[in-house]
Amino acid sequence: MFRYRSAVAVTAGLVTAFSIVVAPVASSAPGLVGLDPDTSISDEGRVGSAGFADAGKGASAAGFPGTGDLADATGVNTKPDPAPDPSGPGGDIHAGSIIGPDGRTRVNDTTTFPARATVYLTYTKPGGATSWCTGWMYAPNAVATAGHCVHGGGSSGDWNYGFTVYPGRNGGSSPYGGCTVDTKYSVLGWTRDRNTEYDYGGLKLNCTVGDTVGWYGMRWQGASYDGTLIFSRGYPQDKPQATQWFTSDEVRQSDIRQLRYRLDTVGGQSGSPVYMFGCEGYCGIAVHTTGYSDHNRGTRITEQAFDNYQSWKS
């Protein structure tokens, strides 16, 4: 049984394909029946496979450590309102996935990279409850996170709203201010089907704070990741509020759309980066989403997910 946890330099000459744009539509509307689960959908009603199409397409996008200087970013609120006191994390607050001894350590200095490119994001659910998740910068203006952090999933779900993104949040301190969100994204496999294999989403920001804090690279591969050393960091609900924690392990099993590992995670770490060395720094290869008693899982960055993420920052 599982529980939810709740601009990039692109290689090899990518060519952007255009989105299909339609009138605003519910993610369970009849017109969406039969569309591929990886089909992108936004809270503004844009539906389509807005990816990259090129025979020479590369498998990675480079990361960037950032300048550390807020003067290099635009649109950042350097004195954001205090983060709300969430009623719970973006997942099941009773779900614990500490496998054996707790291997997490606190990140005391969140002004270093990639800690500062890891974000604490708060939002309000359609029913009015406030919540939080973790996310990670992958472009100057874009955050990757779990699908269930942006949308409830399935025909009965709806888009969360009122997001504020705090890069490198450290308890009551927001060293890089806060940013609001312009557009929220996920895919039909989550918003229509509530299939956990498609539990990924993204946020396009109203700022370019990534120029300051940097961003993770991103990659996909069809081959197995088994045995690959991986890391994760996020904002768990069982630790002091809005503090960042780090953990490491190796990939235990590579499924087509998910990676399995024993990274210690609990609620609030949904959306955390699962990353490895590479991409001129660090490469995100999965988005953490779910916890089990004997392993945890993240939605794998497949070719289709990679394409969607690259389009969502545009």
C-alpha positions in Angstrom: 0.0 0.0 0.0 1.4 3.4 -0.9 0.7 6.9 0.3 1.4 10.2 -1.5 4.2 12.4 -0.4 2.8 15.1 -0.4 16.2 28.4 -18.8 18.1 25.3 -19.4 20.9 24.7 -21.9 19.4 21.8 -24.0 21.8 19.6 -25.9 21.9 18.4 -29.4 19.9 21.1 -31.2 16.4 20.7 -29.9 13.6 22.1 -32.1 10.4 23.2 -30.4 7.0 21.9 -31.6 3.9 24.0 -31.1 1.2 23.4 -28.5 -2.3 22.6 -29.4 -4.4 25.3 -27.8 -8.0 24.9 -27.1 -10.7 26.7 -25.1 -10.6 26.1 -21.3 -11.7 22.6 -20.6 -12.1 20.3 -17.6 -9.5 17.6 -17.5 -12.2 14.9 -17.5 -14.1 16.4 -20.5 -15.3 14.0 -23.1 -13.1 15.6 -25.7 -10.0 14.4 -23.8 -11.0 10.7 -23.9 -8.5 8.7 -26.0 -5.7 11.3 -25.8 -2.3 10.0 -24.7 -1.8 10.1 -20.9 1.4 12.1 -21.4 -0.6 14.9 -23.1 0.1 18.2 -21.4 -2.7 20.2 -19.8 -2.6 23.6 -18.0 -5.0 25.3 -15.5 -5.7 27.8 -18.3 -7.1 25.0 -20.5 -4.2 24.5 -22.9 -4.1 20.9 -24.1 -1.5 19.4 -26.3 1.8 17.7 -26.8 4.0 20.7 -26.7 7.3 19.0 -26.8 10.5 18.9 -28.8 10.7 17.0 -32.1 14.1 16.4 -33.8 15.8 13.3 -35.0 19.0 14.6 -33.2 17.3 15.3 -29.9 19.5 15.2 -26.9 18.7 13.4 -23.7 19.6 16.1 -21.2 19.3 19.7 -20.4 22.2 21.4 -18.5 21.9 22.8 -14.9 23.2 26.1 -13.7 24.5 27.0 -10.2 23.1 30.6 -10.3 24.9 33.8 -9.4 23.6 34.1 -5.9 22.8 37.7 -6.5 19.1 38.7 -6.4 19.9 41.7 -8.6 20.2 39.2 -11.5 16.5 38.0 -11.1 13.3 39.8 -12.1 9.9 39.6 -10.5 11.0 38.4 -7.1 9.2 39.6 -4.0 12.1 40.1 -1.7 9.8 40.6 1.3 7.1 38.1 0.7 4.2 37.6 3.2 5.0 35.0 5.8 4.4 31.5 4.6 1.0 30.4 5.9 0.7 27.8 8.6 -0.3 24.8 6.4 -3.0 22.5 7.6 -0.9 19.6 6.2 1.6 18.7 3.5 0.6 17.9 -0.1 0.0 14.2 0.6 -1.0 11.9 3.4 0.4 13.4 6.6 0.2 9.9 8.2 2.4 8.3 5.6 5.9 7.5 6.8 8.5 5.9 4.6 11.6 5.8 6.8 13.1 2.5 5.8 15.5 1.3 8.6 17.4 4.1 10.4 16.5 7.6 9.3 19.2 8.6 6.8 18.1 12.3 6.4 20.3 15.1 7.6 19.3 18.8 7.9 20.7 21.3 5.4 21.7 24.1 7.6 22.9 26.4 4.9 20.3 26.7 2.1 22.1 29.5 0.3 24.5 27.0 -1.4 23.7 25.2 -4.6 21.7 23.0 -5.1 19.9 23.6 -1.8 18.9 27.1 -3.0 17.4 25.7 -6.2 15.2 23.4 -4.1 11.9 25.2 -3.3 9.3 25.1 -0.5 6.0 25.8 -2.2 2.7 26.7 -0.5 -0.8 26.6 -1.9 -4.5 26.3 -1.2 -6.5 23.3 -2.2 -10.0 23.8 -3.8 -11.7 23.0 -0.5 -9.8 25.9 1.2 -7.1 23.9 3.1 -3.6 25.3 2.9 -0.8 22.9 2.1 2.8 22.6 1.0 5.1 20.5 -1.2 8.7 20.5 -2.4 9.8 21.4 -5.9 13.0 22.1 -7.8 14.0 24.8 -10.2 14.9 23.5 -13.7 14.9 26.8 -15.6 15.1 30.5 -14.6 11.3 30.6 -14.4 10.1 27.0 -13.9 9.7 24.5 -11.1 9.2 20.7 -11.4 7.1 19.0 -8.7 4.6 16.2 -8.3 1.3 16.2 -10.2 -0.7 15.8 -6.9 0.9 19.1 -5.7 -0.7 21.0 -8.5 -4.0 19.1 -9.1 -6.1 16.7 -7.1 -6.1 14.1 -9.8 -8.9 12.3 -11.7 -12.3 13.5 -12.7 -13.1 14.7 -9.1 -9.9 16.6 -8.8 -9.2 20.3 -9.5 -6.3 22.7 -9.7 -4.7 24.0 -6.5 -4.2 27.8 -6.4 -2.6 30.6 -4.5 0.9 29.3 -4.9 4.0 30.9 -3.5 7.4 29.5 -4.2 10.3 30.0 -1.7 13.7 28.9 -3.0 16.1 27.7 -0.3 13.5 28.3 2.4 15.1 27.7 5.9 12.5 27.7 8.7 11.3 31.3 9.0 13.9 32.6 6.6 13.3 33.2 2.9 16.8 34.2 1.7 15.7 34.5 -1.9 12.2 35.9 -1.3 9.2 34.4 -3.0 7.6 34.1 -6.4 4.0 33.7 -7.5 2.9 31.3 -10.2 1.7 32.2 -13.7 0.6 28.8 -15.0 0.2 25.3 -13.6 0.8 22.2 -15.6 0.4 18.4 -15.4 -0.6 15.6 -17.8 -3.9 13.8 -18.6 -2.5 10.6 -17.0 -2.8 12.4 -13.7 -5.6 15.0 -14.1 -7.9 12.7 -16.0 -6.9 9.2 -14.9 -5.2 9.7 -11.5 -2.6 7.2 -12.6 0.4 7.4 -10.2 2.8 6.6 -13.1 2.0 10.0 -14.5 2.1 11.9 -11.2 4.2 14.9 -12.3 3.6 18.6 -12.8 5.2 21.9 -13.3 4.9 25.6 -12.4 5.8 28.5 -14.6 6.7 31.4 -12.4 6.2 35.2 -12.6 9.9 35.7 -11.9 13.3 34.6 -13.0 14.7 33.6 -9.6 16.6 30.7 -11.2 19.1 33.2 -12.6 20.0 33.8 -8.9 19.5 30.4 -7.2 20.4 28.3 -10.2 18.5 25.2 -11.5 18.9 21.5 -11.7 19.7 19.8 -15.0 17.3 17.2 -16.3 17.8 14.0 -18.3 16.0 10.9 -19.6 17.3 7.6 -20.8 15.6 4.4 -21.8 18.2 2.2 -20.1 18.1 1.0 -16.5 19.3 3.3 -13.7 19.7 0.3 -11.3 22.7 0.8 -9.0 23.0 4.5 -9.8 23.9 6.7 -6.8 21.0 9.2 -6.2 20.2 12.0 -3.9 17.1 13.9 -2.8 16.3 16.9 -0.6 13.0 18.4 0.5 10.8 19.8 3.2 9.3 17.0 5.3 6.4 17.3 7.7 8.0 15.5 10.6 10.8 18.0 11.0 10.8 21.7 12.1 8.5 23.6 9.7 10.0 24.6 6.3 13.4 23.1 7.0 15.3 21.3 4.2 16.6 17.8 4.6 19.0 15.7 2.5 19.2 11.9 1.9 21.0 9.5 -0.5 20.7 6.0 -1.8 20.8 4.1 -5.1 18.2 3.2 -7.6 16.9 -0.2 -6.5 14.6 -0.9 -9.5 14.0 0.9 -12.8 10.4 0.6 -14.0 9.3 2.2 -17.3 7.7 5.2 -15.7 8.9 5.1 -12.1 12.1 4.6 -10.1 12.2 2.7 -6.8 14.7 3.5 -4.0 15.1 3.7 -0.3 15.5 7.4 0.1 13.9 8.2 3.4 10.9 10.4 2.8 7.6 11.5 4.5 4.7 13.8 3.7 5.9 17.2 2.5 8.7 15.8 0.4 6.3 15.2 -2.5 7.8 16.9 -5.6 11.4 16.6 -4.3 14.2 16.1 -6.9 15.6 12.7 -7.3 19.0 13.5 -8.9 22.4 12.2 -9.8 25.7 13.8 -10.8 25.8 15.0 -14.4 24.2 17.7 -16.6 27.1 20.1 -15.8 26.3 19.7 -12.1 23.2 17.7 -11.0 20.6 15.9 -13.1 17.0 15.4 -12.0 16.0 12.0 -13.2 12.7 11.6 -11.2 10.2 13.5 -9.2 9.5 12.0 -5.8 5.8 11.1 -5.3 5.0 8.1 -3.1 6.1 6.1 -0.1 5.8 2.4 0.6 6.8 0.4 3.6 9.8 -1.2 1.9 10.7 1.3 -0.8 9.7 4.7 -2.1 9.0 5.8 -5.7 9.4 8.8 -8.0 7.9 9.5 -11.4 10.7 8.9 -13.9 11.7 11.6 -16.3 10.9 9.8 -19.5 11.4 11.2 -23.0 7.8 12.4 -22.9 8.1 14.0 -19.5 11.3 15.7 -20.5 9.6 17.1 -23.6 6.7 18.4 -21.5 9.0 20.0 -18.9 11.0 21.8 -21.6 7.7 23.2 -23.2 6.3 24.3 -19.8 9.1 26.8 -19.2 8.4 28.6 -22.5 
